[in-house]
Amino acid sequence: MHGQLPRNLDEKLVDIEQSYRWLKSGNIKGETESTIVTAQDQAISTNYFMNKIVKEEIESKRRLCKQHEETIDHLTSGSPFWAKNEYLMRHDKVCTHLHYSTCKVLGTETTDKWYTYMPKPVCEAGDATVLWNQAVHTDREVTANRPDIIIKNNKEKTFTLIDVAIPRQKCCAKGSGKEVNIQEFTYRATANMEPEMYDCTSNNWSH
């Protein structure tokens, strides 16, 4: 099982350097790093691991649904039982951190800790307006018209769209459809808008 994550990474879909950047920062304990790497290698004692690797006589299916193989990959990102609750909560936490960091840079009022911060639908600071989970009306119908965060520069009349996805590595290709729709909305339906990516580990923006 060791080395499963590096073998599965597709350089066309995943930024290898950024994916391993957290290992170089030294901001977490060794025990935490060990647990994360073990999970990434699918080496935690799930039913699938115990059945296929340890060779115990145990059902490999997930205990909750009895339908899917109980793997770390499935539990962290592929369970339909958790999609509307735990996964959505995780997505919103990531977006909250981005919103908090953005507002903090712009100088708007925030809390001391990002995890106690509650994003407002509209935040204004000087020439900038930050929108949280707001639908955008366009001249023609666009299905992906609700970016997680929109940053509007009122002076330059430009917008930055931020849309967050936390897919399984296997689902990166499947998830690209939404990205295409967002880019289509960005370049065709609205003028002067450019998609941005945010690096949580270094608080840097990149195109």
MOSULZI-V878822 format. One line per field, one symbol per residue. ss: DSSP state (a for helix, b for strand, c for the rest). phi: phi as a letter, one per 30 degrees, with the letter a starting at -180 (. if undefined). burial: + if it has 16 or more other C-alpha atoms within 10 Angstrom, else -. A space follows every 50 residues. Layout:
ss->???
phi->???
burial->???
This chain:
ss->cccaaaaacccccccaaaacaaaaaccccaaaaaaaaaaaccccccaaaa aaccccccccbcccccccbccaaaaaaccccccccaaaaaaaaaaaaaaa aaaaaacccccccaaacccccbbbbccbbbbbccccccccccccccccbb bbbccccbbbbbccccccaaaaaaaaaaaaaaaaaaaaacccbbbcbbbc cccbbbc
phi->.diddedddcddcbdddddcdddcdicbddddeddddddddicdddeddd ddcdiddbddddddciccddcdedddbbdddcddbdddddeddddddddd ddddddjddbddcddcdcdcebbbaiccbccchcdcdbdbdbdccbddbb cccdddhbbbcbbcbbddedcddddddddddddddddcdbdhcbdbbccd dbhccbd
burial->----+-------------------------------++++++++++++++ +--------+++-----++++++-+++++-------+-----++++++++ +++--+---+---+----+---++---++++++----------+++++++ ++------++++++----+------------++-++--++--+-+----- -------
